[in-house]
Amino acid sequence: MYKKLILLDAVRVSPDRVYGDTRAAVKDELKKKLEGRIERDIGLILTINEILEIDEGHILFGDAGVYFNVKFSALAYEPLEQEIVEGEIIDVVKFGIFVNIGPFDGIVHISQISSGYISYDEKNARLVEKESGRSLTVRDIVRARIISVKINELDARGIKINLTMRQPYLGKLEWIQEELKEDASVQDVS
């Protein structure tokens, strides 16, 4: 889930930037410090939007920099369990598909794609459902549910997001449209 947050932090501004535009210097330092960082209960900090408040600053003995306490707004992304996401398939492998869901990639294991038997077509780099003949290839857009998230705060590549498409109205978008049409035709008959 994308979220706009109001956060507090302290930032050090080097002495050569203190006498210029302090707001710009503080924002630059916050960007260097926080953007791209994963924080528990916040997620991945994507961007620092706006500086809301800055205190008068303080100095520490033996350090020429000035430390400012800052209140600012930021945009973050935190993948949440049970969240429905849409994304593009970026890789198809024997054991499943990798889906880009914004700033992260998730994996749908082959057992979580559908209840039917699925085989890997290595020549065409796709997964094919045996009964229906439906297939998944790179660049297909899919809708999935996040079933687990494991975050390693020390390494942005250390995040693991497992997805499922085995529930109604999940899967390749074309499959969902077919499912909706079938449901509408069944309701019309009743």
Sequence and secondary structure as in RCSB ss.txt:
>XXXX:A:sequence
MYKKLILLDAVRVSPDRVYGDTRAAVKDELKKKLEGRIERDIGLILTINEILEIDEGHILFGDAGVYFNVKFSAL
AYEPLEQEIVEGEIIDVVKFGIFVNIGPFDGIVHISQISSGYISYDEKNARLVEKESGRSLTVRDIVRARIISVK
INELDARGIKINLTMRQPYLGKLEWIQEELKEDASVQDVS
>XXXX:A:secstr
 EEEEEEEEEEEE HHHHTS HHHHHHHHHHHHHTT EETTTEEEEEEEEEEEE   B  TT  SEEEEEEEEEE
EE   TT EEEEEEEEEETTEEEEE SSSEEEEEGGGT SS EEEETTTTEEEETTT  EEETT EEEEEEEEEE
  TT GGG EEEEE  STT EEHHHHHHHHHHHHHHHHH 
